[in-house]
Amino acid sequence: MTYGSAIMFVVAGVLGLVGTVLLLCLRRTDVTQQQVYAFRMIGIMLTSAAVVLAMSAGAMWQWSIEP
């Protein structure tokens, strides 16, 4: 695995973790309407960014090992 791919996978993991935590915060009962909007929007954006970045890192890793 190349150094760049590893960094991309780590960043994707962090983004996915933070996005998932924000989405799980929606299960609390003391969340205001403003927090629901922000948590939902930011959580979905971070989670989708993590998926796209992980796919890009996988493609970059695969391209680096092809002859």
Phi and psi in radians as a Rosetta constraint file:
Dihedral C 1 N 2 CA 2 C 2 CIRCULARHARMONIC -1.348 0.35
Dihedral N 2 CA 2 C 2 N 3 CIRCULARHARMONIC 2.801 0.35
Dihedral C 2 N 3 CA 3 C 3 CIRCULARHARMONIC -1.087 0.35
Dihedral N 3 CA 3 C 3 N 4 CIRCULARHARMONIC -0.727 0.35
Dihedral C 3 N 4 CA 4 C 4 CIRCULARHARMONIC -1.115 0.35
Dihedral N 4 CA 4 C 4 N 5 CIRCULARHARMONIC -0.709 0.35
Dihedral C 4 N 5 CA 5 C 5 CIRCULARHARMONIC -1.135 0.35
Dihedral N 5 CA 5 C 5 N 6 CIRCULARHARMONIC -0.709 0.35
Dihedral C 5 N 6 CA 6 C 6 CIRCULARHARMONIC -1.095 0.35
Dihedral N 6 CA 6 C 6 N 7 CIRCULARHARMONIC -0.740 0.35
Dihedral C 6 N 7 CA 7 C 7 CIRCULARHARMONIC -1.112 0.35
Dihedral N 7 CA 7 C 7 N 8 CIRCULARHARMONIC -0.730 0.35
Dihedral C 7 N 8 CA 8 C 8 CIRCULARHARMONIC -1.108 0.35
Dihedral N 8 CA 8 C 8 N 9 CIRCULARHARMONIC -0.692 0.35
Dihedral C 8 N 9 CA 9 C 9 CIRCULARHARMONIC -1.137 0.35
Dihedral N 9 CA 9 C 9 N 10 CIRCULARHARMONIC -0.692 0.35
Dihedral C 9 N 10 CA 10 C 10 CIRCULARHARMONIC -1.143 0.35
Dihedral N 10 CA 10 C 10 N 11 CIRCULARHARMONIC -0.786 0.35
Dihedral C 10 N 11 CA 11 C 11 CIRCULARHARMONIC -1.114 0.35
Dihedral N 11 CA 11 C 11 N 12 CIRCULARHARMONIC -0.698 0.35
Dihedral C 11 N 12 CA 12 C 12 CIRCULARHARMONIC -1.093 0.35
Dihedral N 12 CA 12 C 12 N 13 CIRCULARHARMONIC -0.690 0.35
Dihedral C 12 N 13 CA 13 C 13 CIRCULARHARMONIC -1.110 0.35
Dihedral N 13 CA 13 C 13 N 14 CIRCULARHARMONIC -0.739 0.35
Dihedral C 13 N 14 CA 14 C 14 CIRCULARHARMONIC -1.145 0.35
Dihedral N 14 CA 14 C 14 N 15 CIRCULARHARMONIC -0.787 0.35
Dihedral C 14 N 15 CA 15 C 15 CIRCULARHARMONIC -1.072 0.35
Dihedral N 15 CA 15 C 15 N 16 CIRCULARHARMONIC -0.752 0.35
Dihedral C 15 N 16 CA 16 C 16 CIRCULARHARMONIC -1.124 0.35
Dihedral N 16 CA 16 C 16 N 17 CIRCULARHARMONIC -0.686 0.35
Dihedral C 16 N 17 CA 17 C 17 CIRCULARHARMONIC -1.155 0.35
Dihedral N 17 CA 17 C 17 N 18 CIRCULARHARMONIC -0.809 0.35
Dihedral C 17 N 18 CA 18 C 18 CIRCULARHARMONIC -1.135 0.35
Dihedral N 18 CA 18 C 18 N 19 CIRCULARHARMONIC -0.738 0.35
Dihedral C 18 N 19 CA 19 C 19 CIRCULARHARMONIC -1.092 0.35
Dihedral N 19 CA 19 C 19 N 20 CIRCULARHARMONIC -0.719 0.35
Dihedral C 19 N 20 CA 20 C 20 CIRCULARHARMONIC -1.162 0.35
Dihedral N 20 CA 20 C 20 N 21 CIRCULARHARMONIC -0.702 0.35
Dihedral C 20 N 21 CA 21 C 21 CIRCULARHARMONIC -1.086 0.35
Dihedral N 21 CA 21 C 21 N 22 CIRCULARHARMONIC -0.742 0.35
Dihedral C 21 N 22 CA 22 C 22 CIRCULARHARMONIC -1.109 0.35
Dihedral N 22 CA 22 C 22 N 23 CIRCULARHARMONIC -0.709 0.35
Dihedral C 22 N 23 CA 23 C 23 CIRCULARHARMONIC -1.189 0.35
Dihedral N 23 CA 23 C 23 N 24 CIRCULARHARMONIC -0.604 0.35
Dihedral C 23 N 24 CA 24 C 24 CIRCULARHARMONIC -1.248 0.35
Dihedral N 24 CA 24 C 24 N 25 CIRCULARHARMONIC -0.431 0.35
Dihedral C 24 N 25 CA 25 C 25 CIRCULARHARMONIC -1.141 0.35
Dihedral N 25 CA 25 C 25 N 26 CIRCULARHARMONIC -0.318 0.35
Dihedral C 25 N 26 CA 26 C 26 CIRCULARHARMONIC -1.201 0.35
Dihedral N 26 CA 26 C 26 N 27 CIRCULARHARMONIC -0.277 0.35
Dihedral C 26 N 27 CA 27 C 27 CIRCULARHARMONIC -1.343 0.35
Dihedral N 27 CA 27 C 27 N 28 CIRCULARHARMONIC -0.264 0.35
Dihedral C 27 N 28 CA 28 C 28 CIRCULARHARMONIC -1.203 0.35
Dihedral N 28 CA 28 C 28 N 29 CIRCULARHARMONIC 2.702 0.35
Dihedral C 28 N 29 CA 29 C 29 CIRCULARHARMONIC -1.591 0.35
Dihedral N 29 CA 29 C 29 N 30 CIRCULARHARMONIC -0.281 0.35
Dihedral C 29 N 30 CA 30 C 30 CIRCULARHARMONIC -1.682 0.35
Dihedral N 30 CA 30 C 30 N 31 CIRCULARHARMONIC 0.436 0.35
Dihedral C 30 N 31 CA 31 C 31 CIRCULARHARMONIC -1.571 0.35
Dihedral N 31 CA 31 C 31 N 32 CIRCULARHARMONIC 2.262 0.35
Dihedral C 31 N 32 CA 32 C 32 CIRCULARHARMONIC -1.376 0.35
Dihedral N 32 CA 32 C 32 N 33 CIRCULARHARMONIC 2.954 0.35
Dihedral C 32 N 33 CA 33 C 33 CIRCULARHARMONIC -1.111 0.35
Dihedral N 33 CA 33 C 33 N 34 CIRCULARHARMONIC -0.624 0.35
Dihedral C 33 N 34 CA 34 C 34 CIRCULARHARMONIC -1.162 0.35
Dihedral N 34 CA 34 C 34 N 35 CIRCULARHARMONIC -0.698 0.35
Dihedral C 34 N 35 CA 35 C 35 CIRCULARHARMONIC -1.193 0.35
Dihedral N 35 CA 35 C 35 N 36 CIRCULARHARMONIC -0.664 0.35
Dihedral C 35 N 36 CA 36 C 36 CIRCULARHARMONIC -1.039 0.35
Dihedral N 36 CA 36 C 36 N 37 CIRCULARHARMONIC -0.811 0.35
Dihedral C 36 N 37 CA 37 C 37 CIRCULARHARMONIC -1.073 0.35
Dihedral N 37 CA 37 C 37 N 38 CIRCULARHARMONIC -0.846 0.35
Dihedral C 37 N 38 CA 38 C 38 CIRCULARHARMONIC -1.179 0.35
Dihedral N 38 CA 38 C 38 N 39 CIRCULARHARMONIC -0.817 0.35
Dihedral C 38 N 39 CA 39 C 39 CIRCULARHARMONIC -1.082 0.35
Dihedral N 39 CA 39 C 39 N 40 CIRCULARHARMONIC -0.728 0.35
Dihedral C 39 N 40 CA 40 C 40 CIRCULARHARMONIC -1.154 0.35
Dihedral N 40 CA 40 C 40 N 41 CIRCULARHARMONIC -0.826 0.35
Dihedral C 40 N 41 CA 41 C 41 CIRCULARHARMONIC -1.145 0.35
Dihedral N 41 CA 41 C 41 N 42 CIRCULARHARMONIC -0.878 0.35
Dihedral C 41 N 42 CA 42 C 42 CIRCULARHARMONIC -1.207 0.35
Dihedral N 42 CA 42 C 42 N 43 CIRCULARHARMONIC -0.697 0.35
Dihedral C 42 N 43 CA 43 C 43 CIRCULARHARMONIC -1.088 0.35
Dihedral N 43 CA 43 C 43 N 44 CIRCULARHARMONIC -0.763 0.35
Dihedral C 43 N 44 CA 44 C 44 CIRCULARHARMONIC -1.184 0.35
Dihedral N 44 CA 44 C 44 N 45 CIRCULARHARMONIC -0.702 0.35
Dihedral C 44 N 45 CA 45 C 45 CIRCULARHARMONIC -1.140 0.35
Dihedral N 45 CA 45 C 45 N 46 CIRCULARHARMONIC -0.745 0.35
Dihedral C 45 N 46 CA 46 C 46 CIRCULARHARMONIC -1.180 0.35
Dihedral N 46 CA 46 C 46 N 47 CIRCULARHARMONIC -0.716 0.35
Dihedral C 46 N 47 CA 47 C 47 CIRCULARHARMONIC -1.148 0.35
Dihedral N 47 CA 47 C 47 N 48 CIRCULARHARMONIC -0.734 0.35
Dihedral C 47 N 48 CA 48 C 48 CIRCULARHARMONIC -1.215 0.35
Dihedral N 48 CA 48 C 48 N 49 CIRCULARHARMONIC -0.601 0.35
Dihedral C 48 N 49 CA 49 C 49 CIRCULARHARMONIC -1.115 0.35
Dihedral N 49 CA 49 C 49 N 50 CIRCULARHARMONIC -0.643 0.35
Dihedral C 49 N 50 CA 50 C 50 CIRCULARHARMONIC -1.128 0.35
Dihedral N 50 CA 50 C 50 N 51 CIRCULARHARMONIC -0.728 0.35
Dihedral C 50 N 51 CA 51 C 51 CIRCULARHARMONIC -1.121 0.35
Dihedral N 51 CA 51 C 51 N 52 CIRCULARHARMONIC -0.816 0.35
Dihedral C 51 N 52 CA 52 C 52 CIRCULARHARMONIC -1.143 0.35
Dihedral N 52 CA 52 C 52 N 53 CIRCULARHARMONIC -0.724 0.35
Dihedral C 52 N 53 CA 53 C 53 CIRCULARHARMONIC -1.167 0.35
Dihedral N 53 CA 53 C 53 N 54 CIRCULARHARMONIC -0.672 0.35
Dihedral C 53 N 54 CA 54 C 54 CIRCULARHARMONIC -1.152 0.35
Dihedral N 54 CA 54 C 54 N 55 CIRCULARHARMONIC -0.678 0.35
Dihedral C 54 N 55 CA 55 C 55 CIRCULARHARMONIC -1.157 0.35
Dihedral N 55 CA 55 C 55 N 56 CIRCULARHARMONIC -0.685 0.35
Dihedral C 55 N 56 CA 56 C 56 CIRCULARHARMONIC -1.153 0.35
Dihedral N 56 CA 56 C 56 N 57 CIRCULARHARMONIC -0.700 0.35
Dihedral C 56 N 57 CA 57 C 57 CIRCULARHARMONIC -1.138 0.35
Dihedral N 57 CA 57 C 57 N 58 CIRCULARHARMONIC -0.700 0.35
Dihedral C 57 N 58 CA 58 C 58 CIRCULARHARMONIC -1.104 0.35
Dihedral N 58 CA 58 C 58 N 59 CIRCULARHARMONIC -0.716 0.35
Dihedral C 58 N 59 CA 59 C 59 CIRCULARHARMONIC -1.152 0.35
Dihedral N 59 CA 59 C 59 N 60 CIRCULARHARMONIC -0.725 0.35
Dihedral C 59 N 60 CA 60 C 60 CIRCULARHARMONIC -1.138 0.35
Dihedral N 60 CA 60 C 60 N 61 CIRCULARHARMONIC -0.674 0.35
Dihedral C 60 N 61 CA 61 C 61 CIRCULARHARMONIC -1.144 0.35
Dihedral N 61 CA 61 C 61 N 62 CIRCULARHARMONIC -0.744 0.35
Dihedral C 61 N 62 CA 62 C 62 CIRCULARHARMONIC -1.138 0.35
Dihedral N 62 CA 62 C 62 N 63 CIRCULARHARMONIC -0.711 0.35
Dihedral C 62 N 63 CA 63 C 63 CIRCULARHARMONIC -1.164 0.35
Dihedral N 63 CA 63 C 63 N 64 CIRCULARHARMONIC -0.535 0.35
Dihedral C 63 N 64 CA 64 C 64 CIRCULARHARMONIC -1.329 0.35
Dihedral N 64 CA 64 C 64 N 65 CIRCULARHARMONIC -0.360 0.35
Dihedral C 64 N 65 CA 65 C 65 CIRCULARHARMONIC -1.728 0.35
Dihedral N 65 CA 65 C 65 N 66 CIRCULARHARMONIC -0.139 0.35
Dihedral C 65 N 66 CA 66 C 66 CIRCULARHARMONIC -1.290 0.35
Dihedral N 66 CA 66 C 66 N 67 CIRCULARHARMONIC 2.482 0.35
